[in-house]
Amino acid sequence: MNGDQSNYGRSKKLGDKNDLRIKAIENGTVIDHIKPGQALHVLHILGVNDNFTNTVSIVMNTGGERGDKDVIKIEGRELTEKEVETIALLSPKATVNIIRDFEVVSKRKIRTPESICGIVKCVNPNCITNSNEPAETRFIVTENEKTKTLALRCVFCESVMTTELFNYIL
């Protein structure tokens, strides 16, 4: 087992550093450093539901070197760029690790995109994207100065969304 992957799922809260809470995966994706409590939203983004047949492991609110976090391991699946961009809206400090033959072959921090298209529904009911017009949603991604959280500004109607972004994901 690779040293990087062996640390996933260990909790300092338990006091036993050798308590592996999630087994290693042979091939797939590990999403680490998810904002605590967001793992279920990430699973929704990835389409993990009762019809999903791949093995999925989840640890929520586990201790890590950088504080509490959620961790998801998905056997036999690698994420699309659109899925990664969507996860960035909920957990911009997460990392995505690709596992092949029990080894971490790629590890990258999620980067918040400058703009997003077709991922989030505009909060403004009068926006052209919420009509019968064939207009795909487009947002500029910024940071809310007061709360230091992500903010999305619709390029069509200028509406700004700052909270509960998950509720507007398409």
Beta strands, then each sheet from edge to edge (+ up, - down):
strand 1: 28-34
strand 2: 56-62
strand 3: 69-75
strand 4: 95-100
strand 5: 103-109
strand 6: 115-117
strand 7: 138-143
strand 8: 150-154
strand 9: 160-161
sheet 1: 2+ 3- 1+ 4- 5+
sheet 2: 6+ 7- 8+ 9-
end
